[in-house]
Amino acid sequence: MRRGNLPEAPNYTNAALAMGLVNLLWIFIALWAIYGFWVVLAAGWGLNWLIRRLGDRA
C-alpha cells in the first residue's frame, strides 16, 4: 500500500447544507399540516434560539 499519495477528499459541505434545508422544510410542512402555523413558528423560534446560543459559546 502506498502512503502519502492519497487523493483529496471531496467537499460535501454544500450537499449537506442543501439536504439539511430539505429536511427542515418537510418537517416544518408536516408540523404545519398536523398542528398549525403557530407550532411551526414556535419551532422556528426555538431552533433560532438554540443556534444563537451555540454561536455565542463558540
Residue frames relative to the residue before (quaternion, step in Angstrom):
aa qw qx qy qz dx dy dz
M 1.0000 0.0000 0.0000 0.0000 0.00 0.00 0.00
R 0.3201 -0.7450 0.5546 0.1867 3.53 -0.88 0.94
R 0.1512 -0.7753 0.6077 0.0823 3.53 -0.94 0.89
G 0.7274 0.4322 -0.3118 0.4322 3.53 -1.13 0.65
N 0.7271 0.3736 -0.2352 0.5257 3.61 1.17 -0.37
L 0.2635 0.7804 -0.5230 0.2190 3.57 0.94 0.85
P 0.4539 -0.6712 0.5002 0.3053 3.60 -0.97 0.76
E 0.5926 -0.5779 0.4290 0.3616 3.54 -1.22 0.55
A 0.4780 -0.6699 0.4876 0.2914 3.57 -0.98 0.84
P 0.5078 -0.6522 0.4594 0.3251 3.59 -1.00 0.74
N 0.4073 -0.6981 0.5391 0.2369 3.55 -1.17 0.65
Y 0.0858 -0.8279 0.5543 -0.0015 3.57 -0.43 1.24
T 0.2862 0.7958 -0.4979 0.1922 3.60 1.19 0.36
N 0.6879 0.4826 -0.2952 0.4547 3.60 0.81 -0.96
A 0.6448 0.5123 -0.3216 0.4672 3.58 0.99 -0.78
A 0.6562 0.5054 -0.3139 0.4642 3.60 0.96 -0.81
L 0.6570 0.4973 -0.3135 0.4719 3.60 0.98 -0.80
A 0.6435 0.5156 -0.3258 0.4624 3.60 0.98 -0.79
M 0.6837 0.4677 -0.2966 0.4752 3.60 0.90 -0.84
G 0.5939 0.5469 -0.3608 0.4669 3.59 1.13 -0.57
L 0.6477 0.5050 -0.3132 0.4768 3.58 1.00 -0.80
V 0.6398 0.5191 -0.3254 0.4639 3.60 0.94 -0.85
N 0.6749 0.4878 -0.2985 0.4664 3.60 0.89 -0.88
L 0.6393 0.5185 -0.3261 0.4649 3.59 0.97 -0.80
L 0.6628 0.5138 -0.3096 0.4481 3.58 0.94 -0.85
W 0.6983 0.4515 -0.3112 0.4601 3.62 0.79 -0.85
I 0.6152 0.5252 -0.3605 0.4645 3.60 1.08 -0.58
F 0.6546 0.4985 -0.3126 0.4747 3.60 0.96 -0.82
I 0.6470 0.5075 -0.3266 0.4660 3.62 0.97 -0.77
A 0.6520 0.5002 -0.3186 0.4724 3.60 0.96 -0.80
L 0.6488 0.5029 -0.3237 0.4705 3.62 0.95 -0.80
W 0.6414 0.5263 -0.3190 0.4582 3.57 1.00 -0.83
A 0.6757 0.4979 -0.2940 0.4573 3.58 0.94 -0.90
I 0.7236 0.4369 -0.2479 0.4733 3.58 0.98 -0.79
Y 0.8443 0.2237 -0.0651 0.4826 3.58 0.71 -1.10
G 0.5701 -0.6096 0.3852 0.3938 3.58 1.12 -0.48
F 0.7479 -0.4519 0.2919 0.3889 3.48 -1.43 0.27
W 0.6754 0.5324 -0.3155 0.4010 3.59 0.85 -0.90
V 0.6188 0.5228 -0.3484 0.4716 3.59 1.10 -0.57
V 0.6376 0.5080 -0.3236 0.4803 3.58 1.03 -0.77
L 0.6379 0.5217 -0.3208 0.4670 3.57 0.98 -0.81
A 0.6692 0.4868 -0.2972 0.4764 3.59 0.94 -0.85
A 0.6452 0.5097 -0.3241 0.4679 3.61 0.99 -0.78
G 0.6495 0.5078 -0.3136 0.4712 3.59 0.98 -0.78
W 0.6421 0.5082 -0.3176 0.4781 3.57 1.00 -0.82
G 0.6561 0.5150 -0.3072 0.4581 3.59 0.97 -0.85
L 0.6528 0.4946 -0.3167 0.4783 3.60 0.97 -0.79
N 0.6331 0.5253 -0.3288 0.4638 3.57 0.99 -0.79
W 0.6430 0.5247 -0.3135 0.4615 3.58 0.99 -0.85
L 0.6732 0.4932 -0.2964 0.4645 3.60 0.93 -0.91
I 0.6617 0.5000 -0.3119 0.4635 3.59 0.92 -0.86
R 0.6532 0.5017 -0.3185 0.4692 3.58 0.96 -0.83
R 0.6490 0.5185 -0.3184 0.4567 3.59 0.99 -0.79
L 0.6481 0.4951 -0.3139 0.4861 3.59 1.02 -0.78
G 0.6468 0.5261 -0.3176 0.4517 3.58 1.03 -0.75
D 0.6445 0.5228 -0.3237 0.4545 3.58 1.06 -0.68
R 0.6267 0.5458 -0.3278 0.4494 3.59 1.14 -0.61
A 0.7019 0.5007 -0.2670 0.4305 3.56 1.01 -0.84
